């Protein structure tokens, strides 16, 4: 199960993810992307509490990055070691701004 929370901090949109970003959760999150990113120029995705990520979750992150391309920036922070390994194996570490 995925929980997400959106906050605005000093003009930056922070989206915190908690739980599992699997196929079902990705479908749900995808329907919310427009409202989560509406009006945002700089977005940070905080993955400190994200425990699991599937290829569907990777697709959602790429979609978020594509949405932000003409608007501002997307940064992913606090990535757990297990999820960082997924980013590295899939090459997403070179496609996304992970810091």
C-alpha positions as a printed Julia matrix, in Angstrom:
99×3 Matrix{Float64}:
  0.0    0.0     0.0
  1.26   3.46   -0.89
  0.73   6.63    1.08
  1.75   9.99   -0.33
  1.73  13.49    1.04
  2.25  16.83   -0.69
  3.69  19.87    1.06
  4.86  23.26   -0.14
  8.11  24.31    1.58
  9.68  27.65    0.65
  8.12  27.55   -2.81
  9.17  23.94   -3.42
  6.66  21.11   -3.77
  7.67  18.09   -1.71
  5.94  14.79   -2.38
  6.69  12.16    0.26
  6.12   8.52   -0.63
  5.62   5.8     1.97
  5.1    2.08    1.51
  5.12   0.3    -1.83
  5.01   1.86   -5.28
  3.81  -1.22   -7.15
  1.52  -1.67  -10.15
 -1.73  -0.96   -8.32
 -0.35   2.01   -6.4
  1.18   3.39   -9.61
 -2.2    3.35  -11.31
 -3.72   5.26   -8.41
 -0.86   7.74   -8.23
 -0.97   8.35  -11.98
 -4.55   9.61  -11.69
 -3.34  12.15   -9.09
 -0.24  13.43  -10.91
 -1.9   16.46  -12.46
 -3.17  17.71   -9.1
  0.1   16.85   -7.33
  2.21  18.75   -9.86
 -0.25  21.55  -10.66
  1.49  24.91  -10.43
  4.76  23.36   -9.24
  8.08  24.62  -10.57
 10.46  22.69   -8.36
  9.44  19.26   -7.12
 11.25  17.01   -4.68
 10.16  13.39   -4.28
 11.16  12.18   -0.82
 11.59   8.38   -0.79
 12.81   8.0     2.78
  9.84   5.79    3.69
  9.4    4.06    0.32
 10.1    0.37    0.83
  9.38  -1.17   -2.57
  9.43  -0.05   -6.2
  8.39  -1.91   -9.35
  8.81  -1.11  -13.04
  5.38   0.53  -12.92
  6.73   2.84  -10.21
  9.74   3.67  -12.37
  7.35   4.59  -15.18
  5.47   6.99  -12.88
  8.74   8.67  -11.87
  9.67   9.12  -15.53
  6.22  10.55  -16.23
  6.66  13.02  -13.38
 10.05  14.01  -14.78
  8.57  14.49  -18.26
  5.72  16.62  -16.9
  8.22  18.85  -15.12
 10.53  19.24  -18.15
  9.15  22.55  -19.38
  8.07  23.81  -15.98
 11.05  23.43  -13.67
 12.84  20.55  -12.04
 12.27  17.18  -10.38
 14.66  15.85   -7.75
 14.49  12.52   -5.91
 15.97  12.38   -2.4
 16.45  10.0     0.54
 16.51   6.85   -1.59
 16.99   3.61    0.32
 19.87   1.37   -0.72
 17.57  -1.36   -2.11
 15.74   1.11   -4.32
 18.97   2.81   -5.4
 20.13  -0.59   -6.65
 17.0   -0.73   -8.85
 17.8    2.73  -10.22
 21.37   1.65  -10.97
 20.51  -1.69  -12.6
 17.83  -0.13  -14.81
 19.93   2.9   -15.75
 17.44   5.31  -14.17
 20.23   6.76  -12.05
 21.43   8.42  -15.26
 17.95   9.54  -16.35
 16.64  11.08  -13.14
 18.05  13.71  -10.79
 18.72  11.58   -7.72
 20.5   13.28   -4.88
